[in-house]
């Protein structure tokens, strides 16, 4: 019998910067609190995430290790895992009081595996948030052994699920559950097209600056096509920071494109839902995504998404609510857009966003938790 009729969950989260994945976990916890008692275990300090958890009144514990930088290599995660095991600090979490451990990403999956060996009665759910990594046969066999010890695996997209299950031989006990989008992003405007100026389109790109996110490649497509003279019909606003931002700013400045590419800096999550109402379209040139939370947030706000068509995950997540294009074709694509094109995609956004409603996603997790006990 569960005490207070609530299932007790310990979410184990890797030490990463506050962003899409952490926001998702926060929303799931908040929307399931009537039936689920949740605690977050941070494998490393994360100042931004701790602030969000505190503001949301979500209980959390952490190991006293410093916050890792955004550019952390896999070796740093392995060292961190060894440090956690050697400190025996796991005992302070009193794992036996939880019904389920919900592990999110690497190296959390190894902590879950460790606990499973310690107490076989405890149930382990692992959620894979990112793309499937490339590895040699030995590493693949090792991870396959670990994954098959879990009671259930969830994936944030069918694209990731298919590649993951094929690679590691996972045939049973797995489910695709999309990431939720906060209800704050649901734009109820039915006349949004009336606010669009086809001669001066305002686009937004929400992402940290890294090579996989392709900010630099997007800007370069305009530089290479020498369309600066006709690009006064659009402005792309970059929200976020990261290791590639200085190179992007230099490329923009060197080519006199400051009027077309504006850097807004770090995203204020509290202001973001309101900020999105200002824009006409969203653009995501990234080469790959784990899920694409920011793209889903834009769709919820009735912003059609232009995305890099090599990004298989966004093909699935965006659906009819946007356009997949060749990245080098971005300048020409924007120049060819019509009001009818945008109108049809805004209408598609209203239907597509139903797939990401936070109460729907939370109920799927609640049902999953109940099913494995």
C-alpha positions in Angstrom: 0.0 0.0 0.0 1.4 3.4 -1.0 1.5 5.9 1.8 -0.9 8.8 1.3 -2.0 6.9 -1.9 0.9 8.7 -3.8 3.6 7.1 -5.8 7.1 8.3 -4.7 9.5 9.2 -7.5 13.1 10.2 -7.4 14.1 11.9 -10.7 17.9 11.6 -11.3 19.2 14.3 -13.5 22.6 14.8 -15.1 24.7 17.9 -14.5 23.7 20.1 -17.5 22.8 23.7 -18.0 19.2 24.7 -17.4 17.4 24.3 -20.7 14.7 22.3 -22.5 15.2 18.9 -20.8 15.2 20.4 -17.3 12.2 22.5 -18.0 10.4 19.5 -19.2 11.1 17.6 -16.0 9.9 20.5 -14.0 6.6 20.7 -15.9 6.0 17.0 -15.6 6.5 17.1 -11.8 4.2 20.1 -11.4 1.4 18.6 -13.5 1.5 15.2 -11.7 1.8 16.4 -8.0 -1.8 15.5 -7.1 -0.9 11.8 -7.5 2.9 11.7 -7.4 5.4 12.8 -4.7 8.5 13.8 -6.6 12.0 14.7 -5.5 14.9 15.7 -7.9 18.4 14.4 -7.4 21.0 16.6 -9.1 24.2 14.7 -9.9 26.0 18.0 -9.9 25.2 21.6 -8.8 23.2 23.5 -11.4 22.5 27.1 -10.2 19.9 28.0 -12.9 18.0 24.8 -12.4 18.1 25.0 -8.6 16.5 28.5 -8.8 13.7 27.1 -11.1 13.1 24.2 -8.7 13.0 26.5 -5.7 10.6 28.9 -7.4 8.4 25.9 -8.3 8.5 24.5 -4.8 10.0 21.2 -6.0 12.1 19.3 -3.5 15.6 18.5 -4.6 18.9 17.1 -3.2 22.4 17.2 -4.8 25.9 16.0 -4.5 28.3 18.7 -3.5 30.2 18.8 -6.8 30.7 22.0 -8.8 28.6 22.8 -11.8 30.1 21.5 -15.0 30.5 23.8 -18.1 28.2 23.5 -21.1 31.1 22.1 -23.2 31.6 19.2 -20.8 33.1 16.1 -22.5 32.0 12.5 -21.9 35.2 11.9 -19.9 34.1 14.5 -17.3 30.8 12.6 -16.8 32.7 9.3 -16.3 34.9 10.9 -13.7 31.8 12.4 -12.0 30.2 9.0 -11.9 33.3 7.5 -10.3 33.4 10.3 -7.7 29.8 9.8 -6.8 30.3 6.0 -6.2 33.5 6.5 -4.3 31.9 9.1 -1.9 29.1 6.7 -1.0 26.9 9.8 -0.9 24.2 7.8 -2.6 23.1 6.6 0.9 22.0 10.1 1.9 19.2 9.9 -0.7 17.5 7.1 1.2 16.5 5.4 -2.1 14.5 2.6 -0.4 11.7 5.1 0.4 11.0 5.6 -3.3 8.8 3.4 -5.4 10.4 4.4 -8.7 13.7 5.9 -9.8 13.2 7.9 -13.0 16.6 8.4 -14.6 17.2 11.1 -17.3 20.1 10.7 -19.6 23.8 10.0 -19.1 25.3 9.3 -16.5 22.0 9.0 -14.6 21.3 5.7 -16.3 24.4 4.2 -14.5 23.2 5.5 -11.2 19.9 3.8 -11.8 21.7 0.6 -12.8 23.8 0.8 -9.6 20.6 1.1 -7.5 19.0 -1.8 -9.3 21.9 -4.0 -8.3 21.5 -2.7 -4.7 17.8 -3.2 -4.5 16.1 -5.4 -7.2 12.6 -4.5 -5.9 12.9 -0.9 -6.9 11.5 0.0 -10.3 13.7 1.9 -12.8 12.4 4.1 -15.6 15.0 5.5 -18.0 14.1 8.4 -20.4 16.3 9.0 -23.4 16.2 12.7 -24.3 18.9 12.9 -26.9 20.0 11.4 -30.2 21.6 7.9 -30.3 25.4 8.2 -30.0 27.9 6.5 -32.2 29.9 3.8 -30.4 31.9 0.7 -31.0 30.7 -2.9 -30.6 32.0 -3.3 -27.0 30.4 0.0 -25.8 27.1 -1.0 -27.5 27.0 -4.3 -25.8 27.7 -2.7 -22.4 24.9 -0.2 -22.7 22.6 -2.8 -24.1 23.2 -4.9 -21.0 22.4 -1.8 -18.8 19.3 -0.8 -20.6 17.8 -4.3 -20.5 17.9 -4.2 -16.6 15.5 -1.3 -16.5 11.8 -1.8 -16.0 10.8 0.7 -18.8 12.4 3.1 -21.2 10.7 6.1 -22.6 11.7 8.2 -25.6 10.8 11.7 -26.5 10.2 10.9 -30.2 9.6 8.0 -32.5 12.7 9.0 -34.5 14.9 8.5 -31.4 13.0 5.4 -30.3 13.5 3.6 -33.6 17.2 4.2 -33.9 17.8 3.5 -30.2 15.8 0.2 -30.1 17.5 -1.0 -33.3 21.0 -0.2 -32.0 20.6 -1.8 -28.6 18.1 -4.6 -29.3 15.3 -3.2 -27.1 12.1 -5.0 -28.1 9.8 -4.6 -25.1 8.9 -2.2 -22.3 9.4 1.0 -24.1 7.1 3.9 -24.9 7.3 7.2 -26.8 6.1 10.2 -24.7 6.5 13.6 -26.1 7.9 16.4 -24.0 5.3 18.8 -22.7 4.9 22.5 -23.4 3.8 24.8 -20.7 0.3 26.2 -21.0 1.8 29.7 -20.8 2.9 29.2 -24.4 -0.6 28.5 -25.7 -1.4 31.6 -27.8 -5.2 31.9 -28.0 -5.1 34.5 -30.8 -7.2 33.4 -33.8 -6.2 36.4 -35.9 -2.5 36.1 -35.6 -2.1 36.4 -39.4 -3.4 40.0 -39.2 -0.3 41.0 -37.3 2.2 39.5 -39.9 3.9 41.9 -42.2 5.2 39.9 -45.2 7.6 42.7 -46.1 9.3 42.7 -42.7 9.1 39.3 -41.2 10.3 38.8 -37.6 11.8 35.4 -36.9 13.1 33.9 -33.7 15.7 31.1 -33.0 15.7 29.8 -29.4 18.8 27.8 -28.7 22.2 27.7 -27.1 25.1 28.5 -29.5 26.8 25.3 -30.4 28.0 23.7 -33.7 25.1 21.3 -33.8 22.6 24.2 -33.5 24.0 25.7 -36.8 23.7 29.4 -36.0 26.9 30.0 -37.9 25.8 27.9 -40.9 22.5 29.8 -41.1 24.2 33.2 -41.2 26.8 31.9 -43.6 24.0 30.8 -46.0 23.0 34.5 -46.4 26.6 35.6 -46.7 27.4 33.1 -49.4 24.3 34.0 -51.4 25.0 37.7 -51.2 21.4 38.6 -50.5 22.1 41.3 -47.9 20.8 43.9 -50.3 17.3 42.4 -50.4 17.2 40.9 -46.9 15.6 44.0 -45.3 12.3 42.0 -45.5 13.4 39.9 -42.5 15.1 40.0 -39.1 16.2 36.9 -37.2 16.5 37.3 -33.4 18.8 34.8 -31.6 17.9 34.0 -28.0 20.6 32.2 -26.0 24.3 32.1 -25.4 27.0 29.5 -25.7 30.5 28.7 -27.1 29.8 29.7 -30.7 28.2 33.1 -30.1 31.4 35.2 -30.6 32.1 33.6 -34.0 28.5 34.3 -35.1 28.7 37.9 -34.0 31.9 38.4 -35.9 30.5 36.9 -39.0 27.5 39.2 -38.8 29.6 42.3 -38.2 32.1 41.5 -40.9 29.3 41.2 -43.5 27.3 44.3 -42.4 24.3 42.1 -41.4 23.6 43.7 -38.0 20.1 44.8 -39.1 19.2 41.2 -40.1 20.6 39.2 -37.2 20.1 40.5 -33.6 21.5 38.8 -30.6 19.1 38.9 -27.6 21.3 36.9 -25.1 20.2 34.6 -22.4 16.5 33.5 -22.4 14.4 34.7 -19.5 12.0 31.8 -19.2 9.4 33.9 -17.4 9.3 36.5 -20.2 9.5 34.1 -23.1 5.8 33.2 -23.5 5.0 36.9 -23.9 8.0 37.6 -26.1 7.0 34.9 -28.6 3.7 36.8 -29.4 5.9 39.5 -31.0 7.3 37.2 -33.7 5.9 35.9 -37.0 7.9 32.7 -37.6 10.5 30.5 -35.9 13.6 29.1 -37.5 15.6 26.1 -36.4 18.6 25.3 -38.6 20.0 22.7 -36.2 21.4 19.5 -37.6 19.7 17.4 -34.9 17.7 17.6 -31.7 16.8 15.4 -28.9 13.2 16.6 -29.1 13.1 20.3 -29.9 11.3 21.8 -26.9 11.8 25.3 -28.1 10.3 24.4 -31.5 7.3 22.9 -29.8 6.9 26.1 -27.7 6.9 28.2 -30.8 4.3 25.9 -32.4 2.1 26.3 -29.3 2.4 30.1 -29.7 1.3 29.8 -33.4 4.7 30.4 -34.8 5.2 28.2 -37.9 8.7 26.6 -37.9 11.2 26.7 -40.6 13.7 23.9 -40.0 16.7 22.1 -41.5 15.2 19.1 -43.3 18.1 16.8 -42.3 16.8 17.1 -38.7 14.7 13.9 -38.5 13.3 14.7 -35.1 11.9 18.1 -36.2 10.3 16.5 -39.2 8.2 14.5 -36.7 7.7 17.2 -34.0 6.8 20.0 -36.4 4.6 18.0 -38.8 2.4 20.2 -40.9 3.1 23.3 -38.7 6.2 24.3 -40.7 8.6 23.8 -43.6 11.7 21.6 -43.9 14.3 23.3 -46.2 17.9 22.9 -47.3 19.9 25.2 -45.0 21.6 26.9 -47.9 18.2 27.7 -49.4 17.1 29.8 -46.4 17.5 33.2 -48.0 15.6 32.2 -51.1 12.9 30.5 -49.1 12.2 33.6 -47.0 12.0 35.7 -50.1 9.5 33.4 -51.7 7.1 33.1 -48.7 3.5 34.4 -49.2 0.8 35.3 -46.7 -1.2 32.2 -47.8 1.8 30.0 -47.0 2.0 31.5 -43.5 -1.7 31.4 -42.9 -2.0 27.6 -43.6 0.9 26.9 -41.3 -0.6 29.0 -38.5 -3.7 26.9 -38.7 -1.7 23.7 -38.6 0.1 25.0 -35.4 -3.3 25.1 -33.6 -3.8 21.3 -34.2 -0.1 20.2 -33.8 0.3 21.9 -30.4 -2.3 19.5 -28.9 0.4 16.8 -29.0 2.4 18.7 -26.4 -0.1 19.8 -23.8 1.5 19.4 -20.4 -1.6 17.8 -18.7 -1.7 15.1 -21.5 2.0 14.3 -21.1 1.8 14.2 -17.3 -1.1 11.8 -17.4 0.9 9.5 -19.7 3.7 9.4 -17.1 1.2 8.9 -14.2 -0.3 5.9 -16.1 3.2 4.5 -16.8 4.2 4.8 -13.1 1.1 3.0 -12.0 1.5 0.3 -14.6 4.9 -0.9 -13.6 4.2 -1.1 -9.8 
